[in-house]
Amino acid sequence: MNLNRKTLLTTLTLCAALLMTACGDKNAEKPAPSSAPATPSAPVTPAAPEAATGPVVAFDIEKIPVSEKPLGEFPFFTPP
């Protein structure tokens, strides 16, 4: 495949422009600065890990009931 310089330069320019415009949302709302000072009143301590709620049971596909609903004709969906 032999690309000439103009096609290659155009492709690279379009890719660079696409990457630059995709790097952030310029219309996003910025958080308003708060008037209160940002000094913490108490040190933050990590939360204790949650205790296990019970024994871990292995997945058994035989416990899942078989559906009796009709699926319709294949394919079951249509493209948009």
Backbone bond lengths (Angstrom), bond angles and torsions (degrees), N, CA, C in turn:
res aa  C-N    CA-C-N  psi(-1)  N-CA   C-N-CA  omega(-1)  CA-C   N-CA-C  phi
1 M - - - 1.430 - - 1.528 107.46 -
2 N 1.293 115.58 120.11 1.452 120.96 -175.38 1.532 108.57 -111.70
3 L 1.336 115.64 108.23 1.461 120.47 178.24 1.517 108.72 -97.81
4 N 1.293 115.81 136.95 1.457 117.61 176.98 1.525 109.67 -81.32
5 R 1.295 117.44 170.01 1.459 122.13 -174.75 1.523 112.43 -63.80
6 K 1.318 117.14 -40.08 1.452 120.47 -177.39 1.528 110.70 -63.53
7 T 1.326 118.00 -44.49 1.459 122.22 179.54 1.525 110.54 -64.88
8 L 1.316 117.02 -42.71 1.453 121.19 179.82 1.529 111.03 -64.83
9 L 1.323 117.71 -44.09 1.456 122.03 179.53 1.531 111.28 -64.58
10 T 1.325 116.59 -41.30 1.462 120.79 178.34 1.528 110.78 -63.78
11 T 1.309 116.78 -43.33 1.462 120.92 179.84 1.521 111.00 -63.65
12 L 1.313 117.32 -45.13 1.457 120.81 179.49 1.529 111.68 -64.56
13 T 1.326 117.46 -38.82 1.456 121.27 178.77 1.525 111.08 -65.16
14 L 1.320 117.08 -43.91 1.465 120.41 178.66 1.525 111.83 -64.79
15 C 1.321 116.63 -39.44 1.468 119.95 177.86 1.524 110.84 -64.96
16 A 1.330 117.15 -42.43 1.459 120.73 179.22 1.522 110.64 -64.30
17 A 1.331 117.70 -41.55 1.457 120.98 178.67 1.526 111.09 -64.44
18 L 1.314 116.60 -39.68 1.457 120.70 178.39 1.518 110.95 -64.18
19 L 1.314 117.50 -43.35 1.457 120.75 179.62 1.524 111.76 -65.43
20 M 1.305 117.65 -37.70 1.463 120.38 -179.46 1.524 112.13 -69.94
21 T 1.314 117.50 -35.70 1.459 119.39 -179.45 1.518 111.80 -79.46
22 A 1.312 118.31 -18.58 1.457 121.50 -178.09 1.522 112.51 -91.24
23 C 1.301 118.35 4.24 1.465 121.62 -173.79 1.518 114.41 -89.98
24 G 1.279 119.96 17.09 1.456 119.64 176.65 1.504 111.72 162.01
25 D 1.311 114.01 164.34 1.451 120.78 179.43 1.521 107.96 -104.55
26 K 1.321 116.59 105.32 1.450 121.39 -177.33 1.522 111.73 -75.28
27 N 1.324 117.52 -17.34 1.463 121.25 -178.71 1.517 112.76 -93.61
28 A 1.315 117.73 1.43 1.459 120.58 -178.10 1.521 109.99 -69.17
29 E 1.321 115.32 144.30 1.452 119.69 179.37 1.517 109.35 -73.62
30 K 1.306 115.23 136.27 1.452 120.02 177.61 1.515 107.95 -92.44
31 P 1.347 117.71 142.27 1.459 118.67 -179.81 1.525 110.83 -66.46
32 A 1.312 115.43 140.95 1.464 120.59 -179.83 1.517 109.26 -72.93
33 P 1.306 117.07 138.52 1.466 118.59 178.63 1.519 109.92 -68.48
34 S 1.310 115.86 136.96 1.461 119.39 -179.15 1.518 109.86 -85.46
35 S 1.312 115.61 151.53 1.456 120.05 -179.21 1.525 111.57 -84.25
36 A 1.334 117.73 -15.73 1.451 121.44 179.82 1.520 109.68 -80.57
37 P 1.329 118.09 145.54 1.458 120.33 177.55 1.520 110.45 -67.31
38 A 1.303 116.67 153.14 1.460 122.22 -175.14 1.522 111.27 -92.92
39 T 1.313 118.32 41.26 1.458 120.79 178.02 1.515 109.25 -96.27
40 P 1.312 117.95 127.10 1.463 119.98 179.88 1.526 110.32 -72.23
41 S 1.335 116.70 142.53 1.449 120.76 -178.80 1.523 111.78 -84.76
42 A 1.321 117.40 -26.72 1.460 121.34 178.97 1.521 108.47 -144.64
43 P 1.328 117.05 148.83 1.469 118.61 178.42 1.527 110.63 -66.51
44 V 1.305 115.38 145.18 1.464 121.50 -178.94 1.525 108.45 -85.13
45 T 1.328 116.40 129.15 1.461 120.95 177.13 1.514 108.52 -111.69
46 P 1.326 117.27 140.33 1.465 119.28 179.80 1.522 110.80 -67.95
47 A 1.318 115.62 147.02 1.457 121.51 179.54 1.523 110.34 -72.03
48 A 1.308 116.24 149.47 1.464 120.65 178.41 1.521 109.13 -71.73
49 P 1.329 117.34 143.86 1.469 118.82 178.70 1.530 110.45 -64.78
50 E 1.338 115.01 145.64 1.455 119.90 -178.79 1.527 110.25 -73.52
51 A 1.306 115.53 143.45 1.452 120.52 178.75 1.524 109.52 -76.55
52 A 1.314 116.39 151.14 1.461 121.16 178.69 1.521 109.40 -65.45
53 T 1.326 117.32 140.86 1.461 121.06 -176.72 1.520 112.67 -86.03
54 G 1.294 118.47 -15.36 1.449 120.77 -179.93 1.526 110.07 172.17
55 P 1.312 116.14 -179.90 1.469 118.86 -179.15 1.528 111.11 -68.86
56 V 1.304 116.07 149.12 1.459 121.92 178.87 1.520 108.23 -80.96
57 V 1.335 115.68 126.48 1.454 121.14 -178.99 1.525 108.06 -106.80
58 A 1.337 116.74 134.91 1.459 121.58 179.27 1.525 109.90 -69.09
59 F 1.336 116.37 148.17 1.466 121.75 179.23 1.519 109.65 -71.98
60 D 1.339 116.27 133.71 1.460 121.77 178.75 1.523 108.02 -125.67
61 I 1.333 117.11 111.55 1.461 122.44 -178.02 1.531 111.55 -64.72
62 E 1.308 117.71 -23.79 1.468 120.91 -178.58 1.526 111.92 -70.21
63 K 1.332 118.30 -17.50 1.463 121.11 179.55 1.527 112.10 -82.73
64 I 1.331 118.29 -11.04 1.459 122.55 179.68 1.527 108.44 -84.26
65 P 1.348 118.59 123.83 1.462 119.68 -178.93 1.529 111.58 -70.67
66 V 1.308 115.83 147.07 1.455 121.97 178.59 1.530 108.40 -78.62
67 S 1.334 116.88 134.63 1.451 121.56 -178.46 1.526 110.51 -74.75
68 E 1.307 115.41 140.38 1.464 121.83 177.06 1.525 111.32 -102.58
69 K 1.337 118.35 1.91 1.460 122.87 -178.28 1.520 110.02 -75.33
70 P 1.342 118.35 139.74 1.468 120.69 177.23 1.534 110.16 -71.65
71 L 1.310 116.91 140.41 1.453 121.99 -179.15 1.519 112.94 -87.44
72 G 1.291 118.53 -24.70 1.452 120.72 -175.60 1.524 109.77 92.38
73 E 1.312 116.20 -171.23 1.460 119.97 -178.49 1.514 110.78 -84.88
74 F 1.329 115.56 151.16 1.447 121.02 178.48 1.510 109.54 -77.75
75 P 1.278 123.93 139.58 1.457 127.49 -4.84 1.516 110.31 -74.88
76 F 1.310 117.03 152.60 1.448 122.80 -173.65 1.515 112.80 -79.97
77 F 1.319 117.54 -0.92 1.464 122.90 179.77 1.509 108.66 -143.07
78 T 1.319 117.68 163.98 1.446 122.51 176.66 1.519 109.46 -120.38
79 P 1.313 117.99 145.01 1.470 119.83 179.52 1.523 110.90 -68.74
80 P 1.311 116.83 150.49 1.461 120.01 -178.86 1.512 112.89 -66.94
